[in-house]
Structures are given as structure tokens and as C-alpha cells.
């Protein structure tokens, strides 16, 4: 789903309200050509109910004219 810049700001603002101590730790980055970068990171935080999470995430960014124009994010939030 394509989002405007304002929708993206609103999404992350709301996420930070739910998880006020949200933190992303970059594991590694990979360049692919001149327009793509893949970032592997681990997102951690604590919800209002005190439950903590640790979520490995992989995001592929498309960069055009110095700005992120596409963001494909993949994660598995189910525990085994």
C-alpha cells in the first residue's frame, strides 16, 4: 500500500506511543546497485502492559534523488 509522507509519520508516531522505548539495532546492510539498500535489524521494546518483544526485521529500501521512495519490510512475529 502506497503511503504519503504524512501517513508514514503518523504510523511511526502511533507506534512510538504504543512502544515508547522502541529501539532498532542494525545488524547489517547490503547495497544492491545504486538504488537499493537492504537493512537487517532487530527491533525491541516494551508495551504498556509490560510485555517485552524482540523482532528480527529485514527492510529493502529504494532510494531515488536522495529520498526513500519504496520500503518493503519483512518480519515473522510468531514464536515457535
C-alpha positions as a Python dict, from the first residue, in 0.01 Angstrom:
ca = {
    (1, 'X'): (0, 0, 0),
    (2, 'X'): (144, 335, -102),
    (3, 'X'): (152, 593, 178),
    (4, 'X'): (209, 964, 177),
    (5, 'X'): (489, 1115, 383),
    (6, 'X'): (230, 1235, 638),
    (7, 'X'): (78, 885, 667),
    (8, 'X'): (424, 739, 731),
    (9, 'X'): (492, 998, 1002),
    (10, 'X'): (154, 925, 1161),
    (11, 'X'): (215, 546, 1154),
    (12, 'X'): (550, 574, 1335),
    (13, 'X'): (417, 835, 1580),
    (14, 'X'): (137, 596, 1681),
    (15, 'X'): (381, 304, 1704),
    (16, 'X'): (603, 504, 1940),
    (17, 'X'): (301, 578, 2161),
    (18, 'X'): (235, 203, 2197),
    (19, 'X'): (604, 119, 2245),
    (20, 'X'): (767, 432, 2392),
    (21, 'X'): (1107, 265, 2430),
    (22, 'X'): (1114, 119, 2079),
    (23, 'X'): (1472, 63, 1966),
    (24, 'X'): (1617, -71, 1641),
    (25, 'X'): (1963, -224, 1635),
    (26, 'X'): (2107, -255, 1283),
    (27, 'X'): (2272, -592, 1229),
    (28, 'X'): (2398, -536, 875),
    (29, 'X'): (2330, -353, 549),
    (30, 'X'): (2371, -463, 188),
    (31, 'X'): (2392, -239, -118),
    (32, 'X'): (2232, -358, -439),
    (33, 'X'): (2313, -135, -732),
    (34, 'X'): (2271, 238, -699),
    (35, 'X'): (1908, 245, -588),
    (36, 'X'): (1858, -31, -331),
    (37, 'X'): (1978, -99, 20),
    (38, 'X'): (1875, -390, 239),
    (39, 'X'): (1887, -343, 615),
    (40, 'X'): (1869, -626, 868),
    (41, 'X'): (1787, -510, 1219),
    (42, 'X'): (1633, -621, 1546),
    (43, 'X'): (1352, -415, 1690),
    (44, 'X'): (1295, -430, 2068),
    (45, 'X'): (1059, -260, 2306),
    (46, 'X'): (814, -286, 2594),
    (47, 'X'): (437, -249, 2564),
    (48, 'X'): (221, -59, 2814),
    (49, 'X'): (128, -391, 2979),
    (50, 'X'): (498, -458, 3049),
    (51, 'X'): (541, -729, 2788),
    (52, 'X'): (870, -713, 2601),
    (53, 'X'): (946, -812, 2246),
    (54, 'X'): (1243, -872, 2018),
    (55, 'X'): (1164, -885, 1647),
    (56, 'X'): (1414, -953, 1365),
    (57, 'X'): (1323, -741, 1060),
    (58, 'X'): (1454, -708, 706),
    (59, 'X'): (1374, -397, 501),
    (60, 'X'): (1457, -325, 138),
    (61, 'X'): (1467, 46, 59),
    (62, 'X'): (1461, 204, -286),
    (63, 'X'): (1644, 536, -290),
    (64, 'X'): (1578, 797, -559),
    (65, 'X'): (1712, 1152, -558),
    (66, 'X'): (1837, 1101, -201),
    (67, 'X'): (1495, 1000, -64),
    (68, 'X'): (1334, 668, 25),
    (69, 'X'): (1069, 607, -239),
    (70, 'X'): (985, 244, -154),
    (71, 'X'): (1005, 43, 166),
    (72, 'X'): (945, -333, 165),
    (73, 'X'): (958, -468, 521),
    (74, 'X'): (955, -837, 614),
    (75, 'X'): (928, -997, 957),
    (76, 'X'): (792, -1302, 1132),
    (77, 'X'): (620, -1212, 1458),
    (78, 'X'): (513, -1566, 1550),
    (79, 'X'): (705, -1761, 1809),
    (80, 'X'): (768, -2131, 1758),
}
